[in-house]
């Protein structure tokens, strides 16, 4: 074969391989749109964004593969990788904690899963939090009445030495809802979103400290409410003290139909998440107080909801966290859906994601912040 034909054949082969390269990157390129697109307008970017950071392996492999054959095509993969820098940042951190200081505020945010409706799990959870000596504790899925006549409210206040509390009941006459415990007096609190019977919602509490007021938002966006089988496949895991029905193995097996059912459940939830996010933005629009947000967003940090809630605030995982930052799920299907954000007058000093230890399907979050009360 003449040299010219051989060269042309090689160029054609490279272009075909590059076309395949672009095709493989297409899901990642679509996922990059997720922070900027409403899921109820176009759901595909948000669904694909759930598979971050694993998508980032594709341009990395493409870059390494093309290095030996074509720098131009290698640079294309490198460019795609660079454009995903925010996803890298939100997926992995290696920060160190600043030394403790007497002026630090210690905060815990935790989806307590209603303590499994059992006082044993409540006591185990409180024993884990005690060494942290939290000044503020934001609990999602708090439940006051547990098995028998056992009450969680006085127990937590006594054991964690947090004499003040603000509670928003999300289901009438249930003792179930959002709770803020505090060592600082609470001047005002209330619900942010319209009342509903979903068992999820948004609240705020204004805490008085150092002659100033700190606004604390405690958020729990709508849960997905997967079936037992779907939760098992998604890596729900076993919980201490849970009923055998919730812990049991399921015969649910993935299929195109079952996966589409999961996606439809998520689509319905995302529509509510968007409405809840708008409610938060309206409520916080006139807020000029230093602000802390503790949130179970049920959204990873690659979505429109996360971007809008974060806004100009600092993501404490990005500022002071380390590791992959997963707070729910297991294995490849583990996500960072629990978040803490702070405004400029709260300097992040430490952030940790604590082990679940079978006490909830969510990991507790712990942060130390220094409050600049001189401004």
N, C-alpha and C positions, 0 to 999 in steps of 0.2 A: 504494500500500500504506500503511495507517495507520502512524503513528509507533510505536505500541505493538507491532504485529506486526514491524516492521522491527527494533526493539530486541530482541525475543525471538529473531528469526532470527539476529541478530549474536551474542547470548549462546550460542545453540546452536552456531553456527559456532566460537566461541572454545573451547567445551567439547570439541567434536570435535577441534579442533586440539591442545588440551591433552592429550586422550587419545592422539593420535598422538605427541605429545611424550613422554609417559610410556612409550609402547610403544618408542620409539627409545632411551630411557634404560634399558630393562629389562635388556639385557645388562650394562651398567655396574653396575646395582644388584645383579645376581647376582654379578658379578666382585668386588664389595666384600666378599663373604662368604669369599673364598678364604683369607685368613689365619687364619680361624677354623674352617674345615671340612677334615677329612681328605679328600684326593682319592680315597681308596679307598672312602669312604662316599658322597660325591657329587662326581663328577668335573667337572661343568659349571662351577662357579665358578673352579676352577683353570685350566681350558682358556681361559675367557674372560679371566682375569687376564693371560694371555700377551700380550694386545693393549693392555695399558697401555704407555705413557701416551696412546695414540691415542684411547681411549675418552673421555678428558677433554675432547676437542674438542667432543663432543656437548652437554654441559650449558653449555659456554661459548657455543656458537652459539645454543642455546636461550635463554640469558639475554639475549644481544644482540637476538635476534629479537623477544622479548616486551616489551622495554623500551618500544617505541612503542605497544603495545596494552594490556598488562595488567601492572602492577607485581607483582601477586600471583603470577601465573604466572612472571614473571621471577625473583622471589625464590625460587620453588621450585627452579628450575634453579641459582640461586646457592647454595642450601642443599646440593644434591647435589654441587656443585663443592667447597664447603667441607668436606663430609664426606670427600672424597677428598684432603684435604690431605696425609695420609701418603704417598699415591701420588705427588703432586707432588714432595714432598721426596725420595723415593727415586728419582725419575726425572731430576731436574735440580738441579744445585748450582752455585754461583758463589763458592766459597770461595777465599781466598788462603793461600799457605803462610806459616808463621811463619819468621823468620830462622833459619838453621842455628846449631846449638849443639854444642859439643864433647861434651855429654852425650847427644846424640841417638843412638838406635838406628835403623839403616837396615835395612829389611826388604823382601825381594822374595818374592812369591808368583806361581807361574807353572805353568800346565799346559803342559809342554814337548812334548807329543805324541810322546814317545819319541825326540825329535830326528830324526824321520823315518827312524830307523835308519841315519843317515848322519853321519859325523864332520864334514862341511862345515857342516851345520846346527847341530851342537853348538858348533862354534867360532864361528860367526856369532852364536849366541845369547849365548855367554859374552862376546864382544866388546861386545855391547849392554849387558850388565849391569855390566861392569867400571867404567865411569865413575860408576856409582851407589855404588860402594864398599860393598856390602851387608855387614852384620854377620850377618844371618840370611837364608838362602835356603830357602824351602819349595817343593819341586817336586812336582807331580803328574805322573803318567805319565813318571817318570824311567826311563831305560834305560841300564844300564852298558855292556853289550856292543853295539857298533854294527857297521858293516860291517868285515869282516875280523876282526882281533884287537884292534881299537881299543877302549879302555876309557874311558868318560866319567868315572868316579869320580875317579881321580887327576888328570885334567886339570882338572876343575872346582875341586877343592880347591887345586890349585897356582895356577891363574889368578885365582881370586877371593880367594885368601889366607884361606880358611876351613878350618883344619886339622882341625876336628871334624865328624863327621857321624853321623846316625842314619838307618838304612834299614830299611824294612819291605817285604819281598818279597811281592807279591800273587799272583804266579804262580810256583809252585815251579821252581827251577833255571832261571829266565829272566833274572835281573838286572833285572826290571821291577817297579816299585812306587812307594812314597812315600819321599821323601828330604828330610831337613833337614840343610843345611850351616850351620856356625856358627863364628864367631871365638871364641865362649865355650865353655868345657868343657861337655860333656853328661853329666849325672849318671845319667840313666835314660831309657829310651824303650821303646815297645812298641806293639802293635796294640790298638785300642779295640774294634772290632767283631769278631764271630766270623769265623773263617777261611772264605773262600769262593774260588772260582776265577773270579770275575767280572772280575778285573783292577782293581777299585775297592775302596776301603776307607778307614779312618780310623786315624790314629796320633797319638801324643803324644811329646814330648821335653821333659825338664826341663833347662834351661840354667842354669849357675851364673854370676852376674854381680853385681858390686857387693856381694858378701857375701850375696846373696839368691838365690832360685830363681824363674825365669820358666818357666811352663808354656806350651809351644807345641803347639797342635793343628794338624795338617796333614790336611785332609779332601778326599776325592774321592768324592762320591756317585755311584751307579751311572750310567754313561753310557747314552744312549738307543740307540746302535747302529743308527742309520738306515742304509738302503741307500745306495748311491752316488747313485742318482737322487733319493732323498728329501733327501739332504744337499745336492745341487746346487740343488734347488728352494728349500731353506731358506737358501741363500746361503753354502755352505761355502767357496767361493773356491778359488784355487790356492795350493799351498804349494811353496816351494823344495825341490828334491831329491826330491819325491814321485814315486811311480810314475805312469805314464800312466793306469793303471786308476783311480787315486784322483782324478786331475786331470781326466779326460776329461769332455766334455760328455755329458749324458744326455738320452735321449728321453723321460724321465719327465715326464708332464704332469699337473697337478692335476685331480682329479675328486672327486666325493663319496666314492667307494669308496677312492681312494688317500688322501684326507685322513683318513678314518676309520681306515685302517691306521696312519697316523702317530699318531693319537690313542690307539689301542690300545697301540702301543709305549710311548708316554708314560705311559699308565695303569699298565702293568706296572712301569715304572721308578719311578713315584711310590710304589707300594706298598713297594718296596725302600728308597726314600729315607726313608719314614716309619719303617721298622724301624731303619735306620742312625741316624736322628735320636734315636730312643729309646735306642740303644746309647751315643751320645755323652752324652745327658742323664744316664744312669745312671753313666757313668764320671766325669763332671764334678761330680756331686752333692756329693761330699765334698771337692772341690778348693777350697782357700782361697788358693792361690798367685795372684799376678798372672798374667794369662792373655792370650795372643794366639792368635787363630784365623785361619788362612789356609785358604781353602776354595774349591774348585770344587764348588758345591752343585748345579749343573745345575738350579737354580731361580732365577727372578727374585725381586726383593724384594717380591713381592705374595702370597706363598704361606704356607701353614702351616709348611712346612719352614724357610723363611727366618725366620719369626717365632720359632720355637722355638729354632733355633740361635743367633740373635742374643740372645734373652733380655734380660738387663740390660746387655749389652755395648754399646759404641759402634760404630756402622758408620762406618768410616774415610772412606768416600766421602761420607756425609752430613756428617761433621764437617769434612773438609778437601778434598773432591773438587771438581771443576768439570766442567761440560758434562753430557751425557746419560749418561755412565758406561757405555757399552756395552762388553762384553768378548768377545762371541761373536756371529757372524752378521753380516749385511749389510743395509743399507737398512731397510725397514720391519720386517724380521724379524731385528733385532739386539737382543740382550738383555744385561742385567747379571746373569750367572750366577756370576761369580767375585767373591769377597768377602773382606774383612779386617775382623775385629772385635777390640776390645781392652777389657780391664777398666779400672777406675777409676785404677789406679796407673800406667797408660800413657797419657800425654797426647798426643793426635794433634797433629802439627806440620805434616805435609805428606802428601798422597796424590795419586798420579798413576796413570792408566791409560796405558800406553805403547803405541805403534803395534805391530801384529803383524809387519809387513814380510815376510809370507810365511813366517815361521819356525814358526808354529803356527796352529791355528784359534782359539786363545785369546790374549787380550792379557795381557802381564805386568802385575802390580800392584806399585807401589812406595810405601812409606810411611816417614816419619820419625816416631819417637815418643820422648818423653822419659820415662824410667823414674824414678819417684819411689822411690828406694831408702832414704829416710830413715824410712819407716814400719816 
